[in-house]
């Protein structure tokens, strides 16, 4: 007796099983609409993500003593 599910081809689906519909969101960095690949994705490209990171770092004090 095995406790593992039988493997099946990735292209096969059971009845009632659906692939998530593509979703469009506005990028939090530039405002451009983009197709979401991950549910937690907030930016359209790495450049926008990096730009948002740099802006957040500029707003907060750097270092332990806030210097």
MOPAC internal coordinates of N, CA, C and O (Angstrom, degrees):
PM7 1SCF
backbone

  N    0.0000 0     0.00 0     0.00 0    0    0    0
  C    1.4610 1     0.00 0     0.00 0    1    0    0
  C    1.5240 1   109.07 1     0.00 0    2    1    0
  O    1.2310 1   120.63 1   -48.98 1    3    2    1
  N    1.3140 1   116.40 1   131.02 1    3    2    1
  C    1.4602 1   120.42 1   177.92 1    5    3    2
  C    1.5224 1   109.67 1  -109.41 1    6    5    3
  O    1.2310 1   121.14 1   -26.71 1    7    6    5
  N    1.2949 1   115.42 1   153.29 1    7    6    5
  C    1.4563 1   121.01 1   179.54 1    9    7    6
  C    1.5167 1   111.57 1  -103.92 1   10    9    7
  O    1.2310 1   120.28 1  -174.95 1   11   10    9
  N    1.3153 1   117.07 1     5.05 1   11   10    9
  C    1.4470 1   121.34 1  -179.11 1   13   11   10
  C    1.5252 1   110.07 1   -98.58 1   14   13   11
  O    1.2310 1   121.20 1   -35.07 1   15   14   13
  N    1.3175 1   115.31 1   144.93 1   15   14   13
  C    1.4495 1   119.06 1   175.90 1   17   15   14
  C    1.5197 1   109.53 1   -71.53 1   18   17   15
  O    1.2310 1   120.64 1   -30.80 1   19   18   17
  N    1.3004 1   116.39 1   149.20 1   19   18   17
  C    1.4580 1   120.22 1   176.93 1   21   19   18
  C    1.5238 1   108.58 1   -65.43 1   22   21   19
  O    1.2310 1   120.87 1   -43.30 1   23   22   21
  N    1.3159 1   115.94 1   136.70 1   23   22   21
  C    1.4599 1   119.53 1   179.60 1   25   23   22
  C    1.5179 1   108.85 1   -75.71 1   26   25   23
  O    1.2310 1   121.06 1   -32.24 1   27   26   25
  N    1.3097 1   115.59 1   147.76 1   27   26   25
  C    1.4468 1   119.85 1   177.51 1   29   27   26
  C    1.5136 1   109.02 1  -138.68 1   30   29   27
  O    1.2310 1   120.95 1   -17.22 1   31   30   29
  N    1.2882 1   115.79 1   162.78 1   31   30   29
  C    1.4474 1   121.76 1  -178.72 1   33   31   30
  C    1.5309 1   109.13 1   -64.93 1   34   33   31
  O    1.2310 1   120.30 1   -38.05 1   35   34   33
  N    1.3321 1   117.03 1   141.95 1   35   34   33
  C    1.4608 1   121.31 1  -178.18 1   37   35   34
  C    1.5246 1   111.93 1   -64.63 1   38   37   35
  O    1.2310 1   120.15 1   156.65 1   39   38   37
  N    1.3189 1   117.32 1   -23.35 1   39   38   37
  C    1.4659 1   119.89 1  -178.87 1   41   39   38
  C    1.5221 1   112.50 1   -82.09 1   42   41   39
  O    1.2310 1   119.76 1   167.77 1   43   42   41
  N    1.3279 1   118.07 1   -12.23 1   43   42   41
  C    1.4605 1   121.19 1   179.50 1   45   43   42
  C    1.5222 1   110.20 1   -86.10 1   46   45   43
  O    1.2310 1   120.79 1   -39.70 1   47   46   45
  N    1.3207 1   116.09 1   140.30 1   47   46   45
  C    1.4563 1   121.13 1   177.23 1   49   47   46
  C    1.5124 1   109.36 1  -130.38 1   50   49   47
  O    1.2310 1   120.87 1   -30.56 1   51   50   49
  N    1.3071 1   115.95 1   149.44 1   51   50   49
  C    1.4590 1   120.97 1   174.16 1   53   51   50
  C    1.5253 1   108.39 1   -82.53 1   54   53   51
  O    1.2310 1   120.44 1   -16.26 1   55   54   53
  N    1.3166 1   116.77 1   163.74 1   55   54   53
  C    1.4619 1   121.15 1   176.96 1   57   55   54
  C    1.5234 1   108.61 1   -64.60 1   58   57   55
  O    1.2310 1   120.48 1   -46.59 1   59   58   57
  N    1.3170 1   116.69 1   133.41 1   59   58   57
  C    1.4550 1   121.03 1   179.67 1   61   59   58
  C    1.5147 1   113.99 1    89.11 1   62   61   59
  O    1.2310 1   120.26 1   168.04 1   63   62   61
  N    1.3180 1   117.11 1   -11.96 1   63   62   61
  C    1.4469 1   121.22 1   178.77 1   65   63   62
  C    1.5288 1   107.90 1   -85.53 1   66   65   63
  O    1.2310 1   120.02 1   -47.56 1   67   66   65
  N    1.2975 1   117.56 1   132.44 1   67   66   65
  C    1.4577 1   119.08 1  -177.85 1   69   67   66
  C    1.5247 1   110.45 1  -129.50 1   70   69   67
  O    1.2310 1   121.62 1   -26.52 1   71   70   69
  N    1.2975 1   114.50 1   153.48 1   71   70   69
  C    1.4571 1   121.15 1   174.50 1   73   71   70
  C    1.5204 1   106.41 1   -88.19 1   74   73   71
  O    1.2310 1   120.21 1   -41.03 1   75   74   73
  N    1.3248 1   117.21 1   138.97 1   75   74   73
  C    1.4552 1   121.56 1  -177.34 1   77   75   74
  C    1.5282 1   110.63 1   -60.11 1   78   77   75
  O    1.2310 1   121.36 1   -43.89 1   79   78   77
  N    1.3059 1   115.00 1   136.11 1   79   78   77
  C    1.4596 1   120.71 1   178.77 1   81   79   78
  C    1.5270 1   109.63 1   -70.85 1   82   81   79
  O    1.2310 1   119.76 1   -37.16 1   83   82   81
  N    1.3319 1   118.06 1   142.84 1   83   82   81
  C    1.4611 1   120.37 1   178.19 1   85   83   82
  C    1.5320 1   110.91 1   -62.80 1   86   85   83
  O    1.2310 1   120.99 1   -35.70 1   87   86   85
  N    1.3015 1   115.72 1   144.30 1   87   86   85
  C    1.4629 1   121.46 1  -176.54 1   89   87   86
  C    1.5223 1   109.38 1  -124.25 1   90   89   87
  O    1.2310 1   120.47 1   -41.81 1   91   90   89
  N    1.3195 1   116.71 1   138.19 1   91   90   89
  C    1.4613 1   121.99 1   175.35 1   93   91   90
  C    1.5200 1   108.61 1  -102.82 1   94   93   91
  O    1.2310 1   120.90 1   -43.67 1   95   94   93
  N    1.3363 1   115.89 1   136.33 1   95   94   93
  C    1.4667 1   121.90 1   176.20 1   97   95   94
  C    1.5132 1   108.85 1  -134.17 1   98   97   95
  O    1.2310 1   121.17 1   -19.15 1   99   98   97
  N    1.3179 1   115.37 1   160.85 1   99   98   97
  C    1.4564 1   121.07 1   173.78 1  101   99   98
  C    1.5238 1   108.07 1   -89.93 1  102  101   99
  O    1.2310 1   120.61 1   -47.28 1  103  102  101
  N    1.3179 1   116.43 1   132.72 1  103  102  101
  C    1.4565 1   122.05 1   179.36 1  105  103  102
  C    1.5248 1   109.37 1   -65.48 1  106  105  103
  O    1.2310 1   120.16 1   -44.40 1  107  106  105
  N    1.3254 1   117.29 1   135.60 1  107  106  105
  C    1.4619 1   120.94 1   179.22 1  109  107  106
  C    1.5297 1   111.84 1   -74.24 1  110  109  107
  O    1.2310 1   120.22 1   164.91 1  111  110  109
  N    1.3187 1   117.19 1   -15.09 1  111  110  109
  C    1.4585 1   120.98 1   179.62 1  113  111  110
  C    1.5190 1   112.96 1   -88.40 1  114  113  111
  O    1.2310 1   120.60 1   125.68 1  115  114  113
  N    1.3395 1   116.45 1   -54.32 1  115  114  113
  C    1.4674 1   120.30 1  -174.34 1  117  115  114
  C    1.5264 1   113.37 1  -112.17 1  118  117  115
  O    1.2310 1   119.56 1   166.29 1  119  118  117
  N    1.3330 1   118.45 1   -13.71 1  119  118  117
  C    1.4534 1   121.64 1   179.08 1  121  119  118
  C    1.5202 1   114.34 1    86.87 1  122  121  119
  O    1.2310 1   119.85 1   179.27 1  123  122  121
  N    1.3302 1   117.90 1    -0.73 1  123  122  121
  C    1.4597 1   122.30 1  -179.80 1  125  123  122
  C    1.5303 1   110.38 1   -75.04 1  126  125  123
  O    1.2310 1   120.54 1   -38.38 1  127  126  125
  N    1.3288 1   116.58 1   141.62 1  127  126  125
  C    1.4652 1   120.50 1   176.66 1  129  127  126
  C    1.5234 1   109.75 1   -73.56 1  130  129  127
  O    1.2310 1   120.58 1   -40.49 1  131  130  129
  N    1.3405 1   116.50 1   139.51 1  131  130  129
  C    1.4572 1   120.89 1   179.34 1  133  131  130
  C    1.5169 1   109.73 1  -145.03 1  134  133  131
  O    1.2310 1   120.96 1   -20.74 1  135  134  133
  N    1.3272 1   115.77 1   159.26 1  135  134  133
  C    1.4540 1   122.81 1  -179.84 1  137  135  134
  C    1.5254 1   108.75 1   -85.05 1  138  137  135
  O    1.2310 1   120.08 1   -56.82 1  139  138  137
  N    1.3265 1   117.45 1   123.18 1  139  138  137
  C    1.4640 1   123.15 1  -176.55 1  141  139  138
  C    1.5268 1   109.92 1   -77.85 1  142  141  139
  O    1.2310 1   120.58 1   -54.56 1  143  142  141
  N    1.3395 1   116.50 1   125.44 1  143  142  141
  C    1.4580 1   121.84 1   176.35 1  145  143  142
  C    1.5268 1   111.49 1   -98.07 1  146  145  143
  O    1.2310 1   120.36 1   151.21 1  147  146  145
  N    1.3259 1   116.92 1   -28.79 1  147  146  145
  C    1.4592 1   122.88 1   179.34 1  149  147  146
  C    1.5274 1   108.31 1  -126.16 1  150  149  147
  O    1.2310 1   119.87 1   -33.07 1  151  150  149
  N    1.3182 1   117.86 1   146.93 1  151  150  149
  C    1.4664 1   120.63 1  -176.38 1  153  151  150
  C    1.5333 1   112.46 1   -65.57 1  154  153  151
  O    1.2310 1   119.62 1   155.97 1  155  154  153
  N    1.3297 1   118.33 1   -24.03 1  155  154  153
  C    1.4582 1   121.75 1  -178.03 1  157  155  154
  C    1.5253 1   112.77 1   -96.47 1  158  157  155
  O    1.2310 1   119.93 1  -177.32 1  159  158  157
  N    1.3116 1   117.74 1     2.68 1  159  158  157
  C    1.4577 1   122.11 1  -176.73 1  161  159  158
  C    1.5216 1   110.70 1   -69.30 1  162  161  159
  O    1.2310 1   120.32 1   -48.25 1  163  162  161
  N    1.3446 1   117.00 1   131.75 1  163  162  161
  C    1.4609 1   121.66 1  -179.15 1  165  163  162
  C    1.5158 1   113.49 1  -121.52 1  166  165  163
  O    1.2310 1   120.06 1   166.44 1  167  166  165
  N    1.3376 1   117.50 1   -13.56 1  167  166  165
  C    1.4591 1   121.25 1  -177.47 1  169  167  166
  C    1.5246 1   110.57 1  -124.23 1  170  169  167
  O    1.2310 1   120.82 1   -28.18 1  171  170  169
  N    1.3324 1   116.03 1   151.82 1  171  170  169
  C    1.4591 1   120.65 1  -175.06 1  173  171  170
  C    1.5259 1   112.68 1   -77.11 1  174  173  171
  O    1.2310 1   119.47 1   150.60 1  175  174  173
  N    1.3087 1   118.62 1   -29.40 1  175  174  173
  C    1.4668 1   121.49 1  -179.13 1  177  175  174
  C    1.5321 1   109.62 1  -152.02 1  178  177  175
  O    1.2310 1   120.49 1   -17.15 1  179  178  177
  N    1.3087 1   116.66 1   162.85 1  179  178  177
  C    1.4702 1   120.25 1  -179.12 1  181  179  178
  C    1.5275 1   113.66 1   -57.43 1  182  181  179
  O    1.2310 1   120.26 1   147.96 1  183  182  181
  N    1.3075 1   117.11 1   -32.04 1  183  182  181
  C    1.4657 1   120.04 1   179.66 1  185  183  182
  C    1.5302 1   111.04 1   -62.86 1  186  185  183
  O    1.2310 1   120.06 1   137.74 1  187  186  185
  N    1.3278 1   117.49 1   -42.26 1  187  186  185
  C    1.4666 1   121.20 1   177.69 1  189  187  186
  C    1.5248 1   111.11 1   -65.85 1  190  189  187
  O    1.2310 1   120.61 1   140.51 1  191  190  189
  N    1.3366 1   116.45 1   -39.49 1  191  190  189
  C    1.4611 1   120.62 1   178.46 1  193  191  190
  C    1.5273 1   110.65 1   -63.09 1  194  193  191
  O    1.2310 1   120.43 1   137.40 1  195  194  193
  N    1.3295 1   116.79 1   -42.60 1  195  194  193
  C    1.4581 1   121.02 1   179.69 1  197  195  194
  C    1.5272 1   111.09 1   -67.20 1  198  197  195
  O    1.2310 1   120.38 1   140.13 1  199  198  197
  N    1.3185 1   116.88 1   -39.87 1  199  198  197
  C    1.4576 1   120.71 1   178.87 1  201  199  198
  C    1.5262 1   110.59 1   -61.79 1  202  201  199
  O    1.2310 1   120.10 1   137.44 1  203  202  201
  N    1.3366 1   117.42 1   -42.56 1  203  202  201
  C    1.4636 1   121.49 1   178.53 1  205  203  202
  C    1.5265 1   110.63 1   -64.41 1  206  205  203
  O    1.2310 1   120.39 1   140.87 1  207  206  205
  N    1.3419 1   116.86 1   -39.13 1  207  206  205
  C    1.4672 1   121.17 1   178.47 1  209  207  206
  C    1.5250 1   110.69 1   -62.82 1  210  209  207
  O    1.2310 1   120.19 1   134.04 1  211  210  209
  N    1.3155 1   117.25 1   -45.96 1  211  210  209
  C    1.4716 1   121.46 1  -179.04 1  213  211  210
  C    1.5202 1   110.09 1   -63.57 1  214  213  211
  O    1.2310 1   120.06 1   139.16 1  215  214  213
  N    1.3235 1   117.49 1   -40.84 1  215  214  213
  C    1.4642 1   120.08 1   178.64 1  217  215  214
  C    1.5259 1   111.40 1   -64.51 1  218  217  215
  O    1.2310 1   119.95 1   140.24 1  219  218  217
  N    1.3525 1   117.70 1   -39.76 1  219  218  217
  C    1.4682 1   120.06 1   177.30 1  221  219  218
  C    1.5214 1   111.28 1   -64.36 1  222  221  219
  O    1.2310 1   120.19 1   140.93 1  223  222  221
  N    1.3202 1   117.24 1   -39.07 1  223  222  221
  C    1.4649 1   120.48 1  -179.63 1  225  223  222
  C    1.5240 1   111.77 1   -68.22 1  226  225  223
  O    1.2310 1   120.08 1   147.20 1  227  226  225
  N    1.3227 1   117.46 1   -32.80 1  227  226  225
  C    1.4605 1   121.32 1   179.24 1  229  227  226
  C    1.5246 1   111.27 1   -70.34 1  230  229  227
  O    1.2310 1   119.62 1   152.25 1  231  230  229
  N    1.3239 1   118.34 1   -27.75 1  231  230  229
  C    1.4613 1   122.40 1  -179.40 1  233  231  230
  C    1.5234 1   112.72 1   -75.71 1  234  233  231
  O    1.2310 1   119.95 1   149.76 1  235  234  233
  N    1.3274 1   117.70 1   -30.24 1  235  234  233
  C    1.4639 1   120.43 1  -175.36 1  237  235  234
  C    1.5328 1   110.24 1   -99.57 1  238  237  235
  O    1.2310 1   120.51 1   -30.84 1  239  238  237
  N    1.3371 1   116.63 1   149.16 1  239  238  237
  C    1.4661 1   119.68 1   178.17 1  241  239  238
  C    1.5330 1   111.33 1   -65.83 1  242  241  239
  O    1.2310 1   121.19 1   -33.46 1  243  242  241
  N    1.3135 1   115.32 1   146.54 1  243  242  241
  C    1.4576 1   121.60 1  -177.28 1  245  243  242
  C    1.5308 1   109.21 1   -99.38 1  246  245  243
  O    1.2310 1   120.41 1   -42.22 1  247  246  245
  N    1.3075 1   116.82 1   137.78 1  247  246  245
  C    1.4675 1   121.02 1   175.53 1  249  247  246
  C    1.5120 1   112.61 1    92.39 1  250  249  247
  O    1.2310 1   121.53 1   -13.13 1  251  250  249
  N    1.3220 1   114.68 1   166.87 1  251  250  249
  C    1.4692 1   121.59 1  -176.58 1  253  251  250
  C    1.5274 1   111.81 1   -66.28 1  254  253  251
  O    1.2310 1   120.03 1   140.03 1  255  254  253
  N    1.3332 1   117.55 1   -39.97 1  255  254  253
  C    1.4581 1   121.51 1  -175.31 1  257  255  254
  C    1.5211 1   112.88 1   -92.28 1  258  257  255
  O    1.2310 1   120.44 1  -175.65 1  259  258  257
  N    1.3198 1   116.76 1     4.35 1  259  258  257
  C    1.4590 1   119.61 1   177.05 1  261  259  258
  C    1.5123 1   112.64 1    74.72 1  262  261  259
  O    1.2310 1   119.73 1  -157.23 1  263  262  261
  N    1.3202 1   118.12 1    22.77 1  263  262  261
  C    1.4470 1   121.65 1  -178.16 1  265  263  262
  C    1.5022 1   111.55 1   -77.22 1  266  265  263
  O    1.2310 1   120.10 1   180.00 1  267  266  265

